[in-house]
Amino acid sequence: MIRTLPLTHQALAPSVSTPSEHNRLRLLAGSANLPLAREIAHYLGIDLGPMIRKEFADGELYIQIQESVRGCDVHLIQPTCHPVNTHLMELLIMIDACRRASARQITAVIPYYGYARADRKTAGRESITAKLVANLLTQAGASRVVAMDLHSAQIQGYFDLPVDHVYGSPVIVDYIASKQLPDLVVVSPDVGGVARARAFAKRLNDAPLAIIDKRRQTHNVAEVMNVIGDVRDKTAVLVDDMIDTAGTIAEGARLLRREGARQVYACATHAVFSGPAVERLASGLFEEVIVTNTIPIGAEKRFPQLTVLSVANLIGETIWRIHEDSSVSSMFR
């Protein structure tokens, strides 16, 4: 069950618009996460635009927009999740179709930005795919990008067009706060996530912070070393941007248990859930695993400890503020 939680900051409700303003806003969705797109459309009080999507026998995609978007402010909702290449290509074709149909502005709304983990060169002769995808979106004709919880903040700088970086943490923080967990400590699963965990802890009334020091041997394999900070007899909340194979966060939970943590919760914006992730997360290490619906989670990836929170209102408000040319950065001050 997906829970849509009211945000406790400013009231998020689109301002009343004139019919002409409303008619200039278009919302289109690719096939990656239609349930989320429908929730966003419901929040905005408009319908998703009609579109034909076909796939040829050899795998090529065909997109046709079935309404006029000439002079319109078009927002295309498409996370580039599994299958990543198909969904990325579909987004690029949608952008190109809108550009050729004379849309005034084309905003790529990407709740989950794929290929973001290769955001710098760590060895010779390798690609920086986060930059490559930024180039592809720009060349296809996107006017701006809305992304949620990028794997690293510097990815915004890879674009030569406006980027609105939206955080899913307010939705998760509100949910955690509503549980009134005792002796709470926020834990970063690695040194690289300290800034994210610190911001999360600050929102939870400046909760104490702990850090897991680990050494990564290879991709998707993590070796946990020790905990920096006090977690004994505490309720530990592990915070990350995504859960892929769940190796890092599961090893972190085991370490926290050994160090005397009373309860362990896991929080992440993006539920990638590849390979053995579900088995690891449902093994009893966690009291609860809290994620958002930026990526659709099928029935085969659900388990009793899983809670899915909706970010539809958050993305919908972002779209509305962009359409009205008002501030997005002031939403959660």
C-alpha angles and dihedrals in degrees: 000000000000115000120208107204124198111241113237097214118076118346106267108215125127114252118249108270134196117252091251092055092048093049091056092058114086126184119197128175135203122215097263099089113000095162091060091045091053091051090051091049090050091052091051092045095235136106126250110257117254115256137170117224120185134172120209122221092261093052099261115144128228123197128185123178107219100202135052115272096172109143092358133133100241124194117193115201113205129136111203095229130137119354081037100178094050094048093045092051091047090054092050091050091049090052092049092049092052093046091052089048089059100250111179095222130005118201118189106212104200111178089181117030108207125207088033097125093074094065099139141017113269095166139014126286098016133126128245094222095180088064092042091056090048089054092049093051091048095047092047088061109263114159096199141350133229113198132172124222099341113209088246128011095228090072086082087068092058089073126080090202134064116293124192108202107200122191124219092201096095090064092048094042092053090051094048091047091052090058091059093214114198123239093002122192123181114222129200110212091216141007092260092063097053095105091052093047092046091053089047092050092048090057089052093065093281095302115192118270132224130183131210112219111210141161118224112215097186140338113310092005120101131181113202117213113176147322123259106206139027118296101151112130089356134124102245119207113195111206127196138150095240143005111217114159089350091230095126097044094043092051088047091053092050090052092048090051090051090049090056105262109164096210134006126208125183122212128185136153098219121051100199091158101185127177113333095003097112093047091051095045094047094047095099098262092115133053087205139355111212120196138151132241098251084118121038113248114210125213091258090062097049123103135171097263094052122110119183118199123196122238093185094109091048094051092041092055090048090053091048093051092049090050091050093044091238128136120288095179091062094059096099105026 
